[in-house]
Amino acid sequence: LFLVLVVSVPVQAQIVNTDALYLTVTPDYPRPFSTATVTVRSDTIDLYSSTVTITVNGVVVQTGTGVTTGTFVLGGPGTKSSIIAKITTNGFSFSKELVLVPSDVALIMEPVSTAHPFYEGGPLVASEGRLRLVAVPDLRNAAGVALDPKTLVYTWRLGNKVLQTDSGIGRNILTATAPVRYRDAPITVTVTNQDQTLVAEASTLVSPVDPVVRIYRNDPLLGPDYANALLGSANLQGTEDAFRMVPYFFSSLPAITWAVNGTVNETSNVITLRSTGGGAGTAQVTASAQNSATFQSANASLSVRFGETRGLGIFGL
């Protein structure tokens, strides 16, 4: 006598939060209000034959068979974004959650290079010149309160090399020497709170420029006309006129020379030109600047017309 018992067991999906799933977000450190992409990966689950649903803060951003990515927009600084990936396959469900809190950091570059005292533009990076990089972070706690920058940890990198002596708590300023021309230096700063639950990162390229020289008219009463650089040619006003040269984007004040028709006549930043006699003509004036320590040099030329239109006179200092 055989007794056969048939037991009916209901089958239902089981939801398991498993380490078999991996969630990655690009970019690595998304900024507030930026667009990010989450990618679902697994070494043991065949995602391409599974139903994948990705939600952010309870809102479905992507779902379907074989779906592995979803795009979403983050909130403001300190706003949490809860990302959940749910995978259903063969009657089982697996889920993985990732919480993002976007943070931000601005990186300000302050080169030290030559310019005139009323220059309204920002100085550019000089070859082998000094500069400061200032990190201005915006990391906020769950209540939305900005964290004190002095309590944050700053990690500075040149390329892939960590600048150990310049990194640490409260070290939001990096003072450095720029590279030579055409050898750009990539600088990155990563900012975290001390328990590393908040992270922000910013990068910049330190790229030196070629120096330039500009010539301005120098009025004896009003001073130099820095609003109007003289390019190409200029007329001598009366029988005497003064001109000032300004070297831009040198690492330090260069040596200055003025030449009139190829003859060096002045080594200060101002030259005074006078016409003598009753004739007219044109003189070629060249202003040159050179920094022998950094091999920087630049020059500017100006054709100065003087006197009447008839004949040639004597052009002197």
VEXDREN-2710 file (C-alpha; in Angstrom, 1 decimal):
% VEXDREN-2710
k/r/px/py/pz
1/LEU/0.0/0.0/0.0
2/PHE/1.4/3.2/-1.1
3/LEU/0.2/6.5/0.2
4/VAL/0.9/9.4/-2.1
5/LEU/0.5/12.9/-0.7
6/VAL/0.4/15.9/-3.0
7/VAL/1.0/19.2/-1.3
8/SER/0.3/22.4/-3.2
9/VAL/2.7/25.2/-2.3
10/PRO/1.9/28.7/-3.5
11/VAL/4.8/30.4/-5.3
12/GLN/5.5/34.1/-4.7
13/ALA/8.2/36.5/-5.5
14/GLN/10.8/37.2/-2.9
15/ILE/12.4/40.6/-2.6
16/VAL/16.0/40.5/-1.5
17/ASN/18.4/43.4/-1.0
18/THR/21.5/41.7/-2.4
19/ASP/25.2/42.5/-2.9
20/ALA/24.8/40.8/-6.3
21/LEU/23.7/44.2/-7.7
22/TYR/25.9/47.2/-8.2
23/LEU/24.7/50.7/-8.8
24/THR/27.1/53.3/-10.3
25/VAL/26.4/56.9/-11.1
26/THR/28.1/59.1/-13.7
27/PRO/29.5/61.6/-13.3
28/ASP/31.3/60.4/-10.2
29/TYR/30.5/63.5/-8.2
30/PRO/27.3/65.0/-9.7
31/ARG/26.6/68.6/-8.9
32/PRO/23.3/70.1/-7.6
33/PHE/20.6/70.4/-10.2
34/SER/22.7/68.4/-12.7
35/THR/21.7/65.4/-14.8
36/ALA/23.1/62.1/-13.8
37/THR/22.9/58.5/-15.1
38/VAL/22.6/55.5/-12.9
39/THR/23.8/52.1/-14.3
40/VAL/22.8/48.7/-12.9
41/ARG/25.3/45.9/-13.0
42/SER/25.5/42.3/-11.7
43/ASP/28.0/39.5/-11.9
44/THR/25.5/36.7/-11.2
45/ILE/22.1/37.9/-12.5
46/ASP/21.3/38.0/-16.2
47/LEU/20.0/41.5/-16.4
48/TYR/19.2/41.3/-20.1
49/SER/16.6/38.6/-19.5
50/SER/15.2/40.3/-16.4
51/THR/12.7/43.0/-15.8
52/VAL/14.5/46.0/-14.4
53/THR/12.8/49.0/-12.8
54/ILE/14.8/52.1/-11.7
55/THR/13.1/54.6/-9.4
56/VAL/14.4/57.9/-8.0
57/ASN/12.6/59.2/-4.9
58/GLY/9.7/56.8/-5.7
59/VAL/9.3/58.0/-9.3
60/VAL/10.0/55.5/-12.1
61/VAL/12.7/56.8/-14.4
62/GLN/13.2/53.6/-16.5
63/THR/11.7/50.2/-16.7
64/GLY/11.7/47.2/-19.0
65/THR/13.4/44.0/-19.9
66/GLY/17.2/44.3/-20.1
67/VAL/17.1/48.0/-19.0
68/THR/20.4/48.8/-17.2
69/THR/20.5/52.6/-17.2
70/GLY/18.3/55.5/-16.1
71/THR/18.8/59.3/-16.3
72/PHE/17.5/61.7/-13.7
73/VAL/18.0/65.3/-12.4
74/LEU/19.3/65.9/-8.9
75/GLY/18.0/68.4/-6.4
76/GLY/19.8/71.3/-4.7
77/PRO/22.8/71.1/-2.3
78/GLY/22.0/68.7/0.6
79/THR/18.9/67.2/-1.1
80/LYS/18.8/63.4/-0.9
81/SER/18.0/61.4/-4.0
82/SER/17.1/57.7/-3.2
83/ILE/17.8/55.5/-6.2
84/ILE/16.4/52.0/-6.1
85/ALA/16.9/49.3/-8.8
86/LYS/14.5/46.4/-8.7
87/ILE/15.2/43.3/-10.8
88/THR/12.6/40.5/-11.3
89/THR/13.7/37.2/-12.8
90/ASN/12.4/33.6/-12.5
91/GLY/9.9/34.5/-9.8
92/PHE/12.5/36.3/-7.6
93/SER/13.0/40.0/-7.1
94/PHE/16.2/41.7/-6.1
95/SER/16.7/45.3/-5.1
96/LYS/19.6/47.7/-4.4
97/GLU/19.4/51.2/-3.1
98/LEU/21.8/54.1/-3.4
99/VAL/21.4/57.5/-1.8
100/LEU/23.0/60.5/-3.4
101/VAL/23.5/63.9/-1.7
102/PRO/24.8/66.4/-4.3
103/SER/27.5/68.8/-3.2
104/ASP/29.4/71.5/-5.1
105/VAL/32.8/73.2/-5.0
106/ALA/34.0/76.1/-7.1
107/LEU/37.7/76.4/-8.0
108/ILE/39.0/79.9/-8.4
109/MET/42.4/80.6/-10.1
110/GLU/44.3/83.7/-9.1
111/PRO/47.4/84.1/-11.2
112/VAL/50.1/86.6/-10.3
113/SER/51.3/88.3/-13.5
114/THR/52.1/91.8/-14.7
115/ALA/49.4/94.3/-15.9
116/HIS/48.8/98.0/-15.5
117/PRO/47.3/99.0/-12.1
118/PHE/43.8/99.8/-13.5
119/TYR/43.5/96.6/-15.6
120/GLU/39.9/95.5/-15.4
121/GLY/40.5/92.0/-16.8
122/GLY/41.7/89.1/-14.8
123/PRO/45.5/88.4/-15.0
124/LEU/46.3/85.4/-17.1
125/VAL/48.8/82.6/-16.1
126/ALA/52.4/83.5/-16.8
127/SER/55.0/80.8/-17.6
128/GLU/56.6/79.8/-14.3
129/GLY/54.6/82.5/-12.5
130/ARG/53.0/82.2/-9.1
131/LEU/49.3/81.5/-8.7
132/ARG/46.7/80.6/-6.1
133/LEU/43.9/78.1/-6.5
134/VAL/41.1/78.7/-4.0
135/ALA/38.4/76.0/-3.4
136/VAL/35.0/77.4/-2.4
137/PRO/32.8/74.4/-1.3
138/ASP/29.1/74.1/-0.8
139/LEU/28.5/71.0/1.3
140/ARG/25.3/70.8/3.3
141/ASN/23.9/68.5/6.0
142/ALA/20.5/66.8/6.0
143/ALA/18.9/70.1/7.4
144/GLY/20.3/72.0/4.4
145/VAL/22.9/73.9/6.6
146/ALA/26.2/74.6/4.8
147/LEU/29.2/73.0/6.5
148/ASP/32.0/75.2/7.7
149/PRO/34.7/75.1/5.0
150/LYS/37.4/75.1/7.7
151/THR/36.1/71.6/8.9
152/LEU/36.2/70.0/5.5
153/VAL/39.0/67.8/4.1
154/TYR/40.7/69.0/0.9
155/THR/42.7/66.7/-1.4
156/TRP/44.7/68.4/-4.1
157/ARG/46.0/66.5/-7.1
158/LEU/48.4/67.3/-9.9
159/GLY/47.2/64.9/-12.6
160/ASN/47.1/61.6/-10.7
161/LYS/49.6/62.6/-8.1
162/VAL/48.2/63.6/-4.7
163/LEU/49.9/66.7/-3.3
164/GLN/50.2/65.5/0.3
165/THR/51.8/68.6/1.8
166/ASP/49.0/70.8/0.4
167/SER/46.1/68.6/1.4
168/GLY/44.3/68.2/4.7
169/ILE/41.5/69.7/6.9
170/GLY/40.8/73.3/6.1
171/ARG/43.4/73.5/3.4
172/ASN/41.3/75.1/0.7
173/ILE/44.1/77.2/-0.9
174/LEU/46.9/75.8/-3.1
175/THR/49.8/78.0/-3.9
176/ALA/51.9/76.8/-6.8
177/THR/54.3/77.7/-9.6
178/ALA/52.8/77.5/-13.1
179/PRO/54.5/75.2/-15.6
180/VAL/56.4/76.5/-18.7
181/ARG/54.5/77.4/-21.8
182/TYR/52.8/74.5/-23.6
183/ARG/53.1/72.2/-20.6
184/ASP/49.6/72.5/-19.1
185/ALA/49.0/71.3/-15.6
186/PRO/45.7/69.6/-14.6
187/ILE/44.7/70.4/-11.0
188/THR/41.9/68.7/-9.2
189/VAL/40.5/69.3/-5.7
190/THR/38.2/66.8/-3.9
191/VAL/36.4/68.0/-0.8
192/THR/34.7/65.8/1.8
193/ASN/33.3/66.1/5.2
194/GLN/35.2/64.2/7.9
195/ASP/33.1/61.1/7.8
196/GLN/33.2/61.1/3.9
197/THR/29.4/61.0/3.4
198/LEU/29.5/64.2/1.3
199/VAL/31.9/64.6/-1.6
200/ALA/32.4/67.3/-4.2
201/GLU/35.1/67.7/-6.9
202/ALA/36.3/70.3/-9.3
203/SER/39.2/70.5/-11.9
204/THR/40.9/73.1/-13.9
205/LEU/43.8/73.3/-16.4
206/VAL/46.7/75.6/-15.5
207/SER/47.7/76.8/-19.0
208/PRO/50.3/79.6/-19.3
209/VAL/49.9/82.2/-22.1
210/ASP/52.4/84.1/-24.1
211/PRO/53.1/87.6/-22.8
212/VAL/52.2/90.7/-24.8
213/VAL/53.2/94.4/-24.8
214/ARG/50.8/97.3/-25.4
215/ILE/51.6/101.0/-26.1
216/TYR/49.4/103.8/-24.7
217/ARG/49.5/107.6/-25.1
218/ASN/50.8/109.2/-21.9
219/ASP/49.2/112.7/-21.4
220/PRO/51.3/114.9/-19.0
221/LEU/48.1/116.1/-17.2
222/LEU/45.7/113.2/-17.6
223/GLY/48.2/110.4/-17.4
224/PRO/48.2/107.2/-19.5
225/ASP/45.1/106.5/-21.7
226/TYR/44.8/102.8/-20.7
227/ALA/41.4/102.6/-22.4
228/ASN/42.9/102.9/-25.9
229/ALA/45.9/100.9/-26.9
230/LEU/47.8/102.2/-29.9
231/LEU/48.0/99.6/-32.7
232/GLY/49.9/100.0/-35.9
233/SER/50.3/103.8/-36.2
234/ALA/49.8/107.1/-34.3
235/ASN/50.2/110.8/-35.0
236/LEU/52.5/112.9/-32.9
237/GLN/50.4/115.6/-31.2
238/GLY/52.2/118.8/-31.7
239/THR/56.0/118.7/-31.5
240/GLU/56.2/116.5/-28.4
241/ASP/54.3/113.4/-27.2
242/ALA/54.9/110.7/-24.6
243/PHE/54.0/107.0/-24.8
244/ARG/53.9/104.4/-22.1
245/MET/54.3/100.7/-22.6
246/VAL/52.7/98.0/-20.4
247/PRO/54.0/94.4/-20.3
248/TYR/51.1/91.9/-19.7
249/PHE/51.3/88.4/-18.3
250/PHE/55.0/88.3/-17.4
251/SER/55.8/86.3/-14.2
252/SER/57.7/89.4/-12.9
253/LEU/58.5/92.9/-14.1
254/PRO/60.7/92.5/-17.2
255/ALA/63.5/94.6/-18.6
256/ILE/62.2/97.3/-20.9
257/THR/63.8/98.9/-24.0
258/TRP/62.5/101.4/-26.5
259/ALA/64.0/101.7/-30.0
260/VAL/63.5/104.5/-32.5
261/ASN/64.3/103.4/-36.1
262/GLY/66.3/100.5/-34.7
263/THR/68.4/102.5/-32.2
264/VAL/67.8/101.9/-28.5
265/ASN/66.9/105.2/-26.8
266/GLU/65.1/104.5/-23.5
267/THR/65.0/101.8/-20.9
268/SER/62.1/103.0/-18.7
269/ASN/58.4/102.3/-19.4
270/VAL/57.8/105.9/-20.8
271/ILE/59.4/107.5/-23.8
272/THR/59.0/111.1/-24.9
273/LEU/59.3/111.8/-28.7
274/ARG/60.0/115.3/-30.1
275/SER/60.1/116.4/-33.7
276/THR/62.6/119.1/-34.7
277/GLY/62.8/121.1/-37.9
278/GLY/59.9/121.9/-40.2
279/GLY/59.6/118.7/-42.2
280/ALA/57.4/115.7/-41.8
281/GLY/57.9/112.0/-41.7
282/THR/57.4/108.7/-40.0
283/ALA/59.5/107.0/-37.3
284/GLN/59.3/103.3/-36.3
285/VAL/59.0/103.0/-32.5
286/THR/59.5/99.6/-30.9
287/ALA/58.8/98.7/-27.3
288/SER/60.4/95.5/-26.0
289/ALA/60.2/93.6/-22.8
290/GLN/62.2/90.6/-21.7
291/ASN/62.5/88.4/-18.6
292/SER/65.7/86.5/-18.9
293/ALA/65.0/84.3/-15.9
294/THR/61.9/82.7/-17.5
295/PHE/62.9/83.3/-21.2
296/GLN/59.7/85.4/-21.7
297/SER/59.8/88.2/-24.3
298/ALA/57.4/90.3/-26.2
299/ASN/57.4/93.5/-28.2
300/ALA/55.1/96.0/-29.9
301/SER/55.8/98.4/-32.8
302/LEU/54.2/101.7/-33.7
303/SER/54.7/103.9/-36.8
304/VAL/54.6/107.5/-35.5
305/ARG/53.8/110.2/-38.0
306/PHE/55.1/113.7/-37.3
307/GLY/55.3/117.2/-38.8
308/GLU/53.9/118.4/-42.1
309/THR/53.3/116.3/-45.2
310/ARG/56.1/117.9/-47.1
311/GLY/59.7/116.8/-46.9
312/LEU/61.5/114.9/-44.1
313/GLY/62.6/116.4/-40.7
314/ILE/64.8/115.3/-37.9
315/PHE/63.2/112.9/-35.4
316/GLY/64.7/112.9/-32.0
317/LEU/64.1/112.4/-28.2
END
